[in-house]
Amino acid sequence: MYEKISYGNVTTYDNELLRHRDANKDYLLKLNTDLLLLNHAMEAGHHAGYGDFDYLNIHLGWESPMCQLRGHFAGHWLSAAAMHYAATKDGVVKARADEAVEKLAAFQKANGGQWVCSIPEKYLYWIAKGRNMWAPQYTIHKTLMGLVDMYELAGNNKALDIAMNLAKWFYNWTDSFTREEMDDILDVETGGMLEIWAQLYGITGEEFLKELMERYYRGRLFDPLVEGKDPLMNMHANTTIPEVLGAARAYEVTGEKKWLEVAMAYWDCSVTNRGMYATGGQTCGEIWSPPHRLSARLGDKNQEHCTVYNMMRLAEFLFRHTGESHYADYWERNLYNGVLAQTYWQGKPSHGMKSEYPTTGLISYFLPLRGGGRKGWGSETTDFFCCHGTLVQANAAFTDGIYYQDDKGATICQYISSEVNFKKGGVGVNIAMDIDQLTGNKNLSSVQEHVQVVNDTASQVPHNPNLLAVDIRVLCKEELEFTLRLRIPEWAKGYTLALDGEILSNPETSKGFIEISNRWKNNMLRLEVKKELTVHPLPDEPDTVAFMYGPIVLAGLCDEERTLYGDINNPSSILTPDNEREWGVWQNTFRTKNQERGIRFVPLYRIGYERYSVYFPIRKS
């Protein structure tokens, strides 16, 4: 098993990821704590007070006091604050989150010592009687999730006490139901309740929590999955992903293979045997598509952001337990074409240019993939879709998924400018990774923030080099022997690797990773991975393709489906570089050639309010 190295041990330097993280922090702090917890306060009979309370600006949308999901976002907010604090040790964020926990403790006391939720207990009694309600356990899970993360990641012991008291309420509530009655209850979206019971069991070892885990075993979903059937067809995707994340966590705290079998079977059913769009998503209108029949599902509601975040979490779990690179490939694809493409967009008009649209976008609930689609951006306080919640969690840290360690050594899964500190056999190890953009200088504008030195790179690399070039420095407190694993990306068209300036010919590879065994002290690795334009066809319509550059999906700026002409096996016959470089940045932008009407292509994550197309029918010239 591979152990994730994250949070306080990893520092990220990637400018775009840091921009997202800092925008996320600003959003967390911008939201008023009393407004965040208004529904929890009302449920506890607390009154915010007349005077200064900002009634005119209460949170609306799914946080409105009239919505049955009211209060769900507060738990996401707590979880994101805990994640941000764990990664950065930001005291301001922690103070705000600790304040929220204190208020929740007061609400729980006012409710009699157990209930601390934003909705009434009777919602649960109603679903037990078959009354149609909108996912009360989904909503409650978010509060529990925020509390448990505040304990595990931010060291708030009171948060654990609150969560345990609420867990006892659920143990008592579920105690009287038969297995069939409980299965009926589980058919109403439960969110990650199973994962919470597993987390709490792992923390406390309390046996009643293990019993709760068994009660929340959703046999109507899990059993057919393990039997190799497809219970996901046209089913709501993000109802089931959190349940399977619960099974994954249950395996980690119990070691019982039945839970691992569920997680593995779910991946096979949802990804391996179903296929995916170029972006990594598989859904339309929040439901799973038929296996390998995706062409009829291109629409304006593809790839719900919640599914992106949660499937990335499942991929990360499966990588840790298998060491197979295709899970890290999937994680990478969804980072660039999901998280970055659907959150905290920022336009950059310059030199007097003006935009008819806003220059920022907060969260795009869906990622349209139909011809001429357009992202829809949610507001800060009047929507609060489910994806507002995964927005703040997905952008809280950006330290996950990069570095891992095991008995043999360390693994680099993602190529992101960053560094990590860990110990191997009691010896301190530092690995620093820098992405060489091969631009010759780092000037990002006409303002000379750096001295521009005449250099060989600038003259020897006149055009986009079509390379991912990574410099990796390994520093050990004392000479130390271990194996360093480097992922070979699925999109790689060849690579070269040098250790201390010497090319390594035919290095050992396993499970999609290069393996370098060495006595490390102060060493430098240089990995260069060749990338090029590729196409990702629809599985049931192979002549309709999306264009990709490395892991990045390209979007054509057009307001309708357009047919392109050329050799589908040679995408460079259809697209050519366009506006190749601005200042010190390769733009990775393209334009069509030899077409009746031209189209510009840009990375999908750079699209804001423009209309765009991802998939294009290709016909021979």
N, C-alpha and C positions, 0 to 999 in steps of 0.2 A: 504493500500500500504506500502511496505517495502522500506526504504531508504538505499541505499548503503553507507557504510562507507569506504572510500578508500584514496589513495594517502597520503597526509601529516598526516593523522590520524592513519595510519596503518604502522607498521614496520614488515618486514618479516625476519625471521632468518634461514629458511630452506637452508641448504648448497647448494643443487642442484639448487634451484631456484635462489639463489644469484649468483651462478656461471653463470647461463644463463643470468641473468640481467647484470652482470659485463662484460661478453663477448659481450653483445649487446651494452653496452655503448662504449666499445673499438672500435667496428665496426662503430658506429655512428661517433665517433671522427676521425677515420682513414680516412674516406671519405672526399675528398677535396670539399669545398663549391663551388668554381668556376666550378668544373667538375660536381657537382650535378645540378647546375643551368645553365649549358651550353646551353641547348635547350631553356630555358626561355630567356636567354640573346640573343641568335640568333634570336628568334622570335621578340624581341624588337629592333633589329638592333644594339645591343650592340656588340662590339668586345672585346674579352678578352685581346687583346693586343698580340703582337709578343713576344719577349723577354722571360719572365719567364713562360708563359702559357704552361702547360704540354700537348701539343697536342698528343704526342705519347701514353699517358695513358688515353685518353678519355674513358668514360664508354661505354661499348658495349652491345650486346644482345638487350634487349628491350629498353635500354636507348640510343642506337646508333642514331645519327642524321638521319639515313636512315629508322628508324622504326616509324610506325604511332602511336605507344604508347609512343614515346619518352617523357621523363619528368615526367612520372607517379611516379617514385620512390621518387623524391624530396619531394612530398607531404607526402608520408609515413614517410620519414625521419624527416620532421618537426613535424608530429604528434607524432612520437616516442620520439623525443627530448622533446616535451612539456610534455608527459606522464612521462618521466624519471625525468624531473625537478620537476614536481608536487609531485612525490613520494619521492625524495631525496634532493631537493633544491640544486642540483649540479650546481654551478655557471658557470663552464666551458661549460657544455652542453647548458645552457641557452644563454650564450654569442655567441656561434656558431649559435644557432637557430635565435637569434635576428639579427645577421649579415645577415643571409639569408633573413629574412623579409625585412631588409633595401634594399637589392639588388632587391627584388621583387617589392618594392615600386618604385624604380627607373625605373624598366622595365615597370611598369604600366604607369608611367608618360610619358615615351618615346612612348608608344603605344596609347597615347591620353587620358588616364585617366580611362579606364575601363578594357580593355583586358590585361591580365597578364599571359597568358597561354603559354605552351611549344609547342603548335601546332597552325597553322593559323586558323582564323575565318572561312575561306572558307570550312574547313572540315565539319563544321556544316551546312553550306548552301548546301554542296554537299549531305549530308545524307537526308536533307529535300527534295531534288530532286530525291532521290532514288538511288544515287550512292553508290556503295559498299565501305565502309570505315571501318577500324578496330577500333571501339569503341572510338570515340573522346570524348564523354561525360564521359566515364569511366576514361579517362586520365585527363580530366579537373577537375573531382571531387576530385582527389587526391590533387591537388593544393589547392582547396577550403577547403578540410578536414584539411590539415596541417595548413592553416591560421586560421581557426575557432578554432582548438585545441590550437594553440599558444595564441589566445585571452583568451579562457576559462580556460586553464590549466596553462599558463605561464604569463598571464596578459599583453600581448603585444597588446596595443590599435591600433597600426598601422596595425597589421594583420587584425583586424576587419574592418578597413576602406578599405583595399584592397579587402577583400571578399565582402563587401557591394557594392563597385563600380562594381565588376564583376557580382554580382547578378543583378544589374540594366541592364547590357548588356543583360543578359538572359531574363529578363522581356521584354525588347524591341524586342528581336529576336523572342520570342514565341508569341508575341502579335498578329501577323497577321495570325496565323494558325487556321484552323477549328479544331474541336475535332477529326475528323477522320485523318486529316493530322498530328496532334500532336500524335495520337496513333501510326501512322506509324513511326514517329520519335522515340517514346519510344520503338519500337521493336528493335532498334539498341542499344546495351548495354549502359545503363546510369549510371552504378555504383550506388553510394549513393547520387545522386543529390537531390532526394526528402528529404533525411535526412538532407542535408545541408540547404535547404530552411526552414525546420522545426526548425533546430537549430538556424538559424539566426532570424526566427520569434520569437522564444522563448527569444532571447537576446534583440531584438529591438522593437518587436511589430509592425513593419512596415507592413501595409496591403498588399502592393504589393507582399510581400513574401508569405502571405497566398494564394494569387491568383496563385503564382507560384506553391505552393503545390498542388492546385487543377489541374493545368495544367499537373503536373507530376503524377497524379493519373493514374496508369496503369490498366485501366478497363479490358483490354483483359486478364490480369493475375489475378487481384484481384477479379473480379466479379465471375468467375467460382470457385475460391477457396472458397469464402463465400457460394456459392451454393452447396458446398460439392463435386464438381467434382475434377478430378485429371489433371490439366493442366501441371504438372511437368514431366510426363512420358517422359524419354529420352531427357529432356530439360537441357540446360547448367545450372548447379546449381548456380554458383557464379554470374551469371547475375541477378538472382531473389532474392537471400538472401539479398544483400544490398538494393534492392527496398523495401523489407518487413521490414528491419530495419528502412527505412525511414517512413513506415507506423507506426511503433512502436513509433518513435520519434514524429511523427505528433499527435498521440494520447496524448502523454504527454504534448504537448504544446497547444493543442486545447480542449482536453477532449471529442472529438467527437468519439462516439462508433464505427463508421464505420471503423476507422483506427485500433482499437483494434481487431475487428472481422477479419480483414485481417491477422494480426499477429497470432492470435489463429488458424485460419484456415490453415495458412501455416505450422505451427508446426504439426498439425494433419496430413496434407497431406505428409509432408516430413519425419516425424519421427514416430508418433503414428501409422499411417496406412501404413507405408512403411517398417518399421523395420530397423535394422542397423547391421553392422558388430560388432564384439566384441570390436573393437577399438572405436566405436562411429561414424565412418564414414558411409556414405550411397552411395557414388558415385564411378564410374569407368569411366576413360576418361573424367572427369569433368562433367558428366551428371548423372541425377537421375536415379536410377535403377527401374525396375518394382516392385510394392509392394510385399514384402515378397518373391521375387524370385531373390535371390542374388547369387546363386551358379554359374550361368553362367557368372557372372561378376568379378570373382576373376582374377586379372591381375596384370600388373606392373604399372598401373596408377590409383590405388584406392586412395581415401581420399586425394584429393588436399588440401594442407595446408590452402589455403584461405577459403575453406568451413569450416574447423575446427574452425578457428578464428571467422568467422562471425556467425556460428551456436552457438558457445559459447556465443556470444554477445546476440543472440536472446533468448537463454535459460536464460540468466541472466535477461533480460527484463521481461520475462514471470514469472520468480520466484518472482520478485519484485511486480508484479501485482496479483499474486495468492497465494504466500506463500507455494506452493507445492514442496515437496522435490525432486520429480523425475527430475525437471529441474536442481537442484544442483547436483544430481547423474550424469546426462548427462554431466554437466560442468566438474566434476571431471574426468570422464572417458576420455574425450577429452583432458584434461590437460596432463594426464600421457601418453596416447597412441596416442596423436596427437602432441601438442606443444612440449613436452619433447622428443617425439620419432622422430620428424622431424626437430629439430633445434639445433644448437650448440652442436652437439655430440662431446665428447672428450674421446678418448681411454686412458688407463692408464697402458701401459706396464711397468713392474718393474723388479727388480733383474736380469738385463741383458737381459731380453726378448726383442726381436725386432719384429716389425710388417712389413709385406710386403706392407701394405697399409698406407696411411696418418693417423695420430693420431687425426685429427679433421675433422668435417663436418659442413658446414655452414647451408644449408637449403636443405631439401629433398622435392622437389616440390610435389611429390606423395609418398604414403606409399604402396608399393607393398604387396598384400595379397595372391598371387599365390604361389604354392609350389616352393621352391628354388628361391624366389625373392631376390632382392638386391636393397637397397636404392641408389638413384643417388644424389650426393651432388653438389649443385651449387657453383660457384666461387664468389669471392668478388666483381669483377668489370667487368666481361665479360658475365654475363647472365642477371641478373636483371629481372627474371621472376616476374609475379604478386606476387608470394609467397615470394620473397625477401621483398616485402612491408609489408605483414602481419607478416613476421619473426620479423622485428624490432618493430612492434607494440605489438605483442603477448609477447615479452620478455622485454618490457620496464620497467615494474614496479612490477608485481606479488603482488599487493595489492587489486585487485578487487576480488569479488566473495567470500570473506571469512566472513566478518562481515556485519550485517544489523541491523537497528533499526526501530521500529514503535511505535505506541502509548502505547503498552503494555510493551515494553522492548527491548531486544536485541536478535539477532539470530546469531548462528555460523553455517555457511554452509559447510565450508571446514576445515579439521583438518591439519593445517599447522603451524609449529612453528612460532609464531608471537605475536604481541600485538596491542591493539587498545585503543585509548582514545576518549571519546565522552562525551556529557552532556545529562543527563536525568532529566527533571524538574529543570534545572539550576545547578544540582549537577554533579561534575566531576566524571567520571567512567573510570577505567582502567581494561581491561581484558587481561591477559597474558596467552598464550597457549604454552605448551611445550609437545613435543612428546617424551615419554619415550621409548627408543629403547629396554629397558630391556636387556642390554648387560652387565651391571655391571661396565663398565668403558667406557670412551670416547676416548680411544686411537685408532687412525685411521691408525697407522703404527707402525713399530718397533721403531721409534723415540718417546721417551716418552715425549710427549708434556704436559701430565697431570700426576699427581701423581696417581699411581695405588694402590688403597686401597683395602684390603681384605674386601669383602662385601657379604651380604646374597644373593643379586640378582645373582651374578656370579655362586654361587653354587646351588641355587634353580631353576635356569632357564638354564639347561644344553643344551637344544636345542631351535631352533627357537620357540618362544612361541605362534605363530599364533594369535597374538593379535595386535590391534591398541590400545595403551595405551596413554591416553591424560590427562595431568594435567592442570587444568584451574583455575587460581587465579583471583578472582573478588575483586577489591579494590574500595571503594567509599569514597569520601571526607567526607560524613556523611551518616548515615544509610539511606538506600533507598529501597523502595519496588518496584520490577518490576519482570517481567517474562523473564527468559533466556531460549531460545529454542536451542536444540542441534539436529542436523540431525542424524537420524538413517540410515546409508548407505544401499543402496539396496543390497549390497553384505554381510551384517552383518548376522552372524549365531548365534546371541544372544549377549547380552551385560549386563554389570553390571555398576551401577552408585552409587557413594558415595558422600555425601555432608559432608565436615568436618569429614571424617572418618566413617560416618554412612551410611550403605547401604540403598538406597531408593528402596523399594519394590513396584513394579507396579506403576511407575510414570505416570503422565498424558501424553498422546500422542495425537498429532493432525497433520494431513497432512504430516506424516512421520517424525515428530520432537518430541523429548521429551520436555516437558514444565515444568520448575521448577520455581514456584512462591515462592519468599523468600524476607525477609528483609535483604538486602546485606550490608555488611560493609567491612569485611576482611575475605573472605571465600575461601575454596579450594574444587573444584570438581575433582573427578577422574572417568573418563569414560574408560571402557575397552570393546572393540568391538572384538568379536571373528571372525577370518577369516580363510578360508580354500581353498583348491584347488576346483575350480568349472569348468564347461564347458559351453561354449556359442555356441550352435549349429547354423548352417545355417538354416533359417526358412523353406526352401524348400528342405533341405537335412539334416534331423535331426541327421543322423549318422555321419555327418562330423562336427567336433567341433574345437573350439579354447579353449585353457586352460587359466584360469585366476587365479590369487592369489590376493584376495581382488579386488581392482579396476584395477590391473595391468595385461595386456595381456602378456602372455609368448610366446616366439618365440623359435622354435626348430631349432638348428643349423644343417641344412642339405640342400643339393643342388637340391632336387627333392621332389615331393610329396611322402609321406611314409604312409603306412597303419599301424596302431597300434592295438594291441589286448588287450582286457580286458573288464571290466564292465564300460560302459559309464556313469552309474549312480554312480559310485564310482571311480572318477579320481585318487584317491590315490592308486588304484590297478594298475595304468599305470605309474604314475610318483612318484618319491620319492626324498626327499631332497638330494642335491649334492653340495659339496664344501660349506657347510652350513654357515660357518663363516670365515671371515678374519679379524684379529685384533678386533676392536670394532664394527664390522658391520655384521649384518645378511645379507647374500647375496641374499636370495630369489631366489635361483637357484635350478634346479631340473634335474633329468635324468630319462630316461625310465627304467623300470624293466620288466623282463620276455618277452623281445622282441628279435627277431633274430639279429637285429643290434641296438645298443644303440644310443640315441640322447640326447644331453644336451639341456636344456631349460633355457633361461635367460629372464629377463624383456625386452620387445620389445624396450623400450627407451634406453637400453644399447647397442643395435645393431648399428654397424657402417658400415663397408664395407663387412661383412660376408654375405654369402647366408643363407637364413632362410625360414622357413615355419610357418605360423600361424594356418592354418586349417589342420586337420588330419582326414581321414576316420577311424572310429573305428569299429572293428569287434570283436565278442565274441571269447574268447580264445578257 
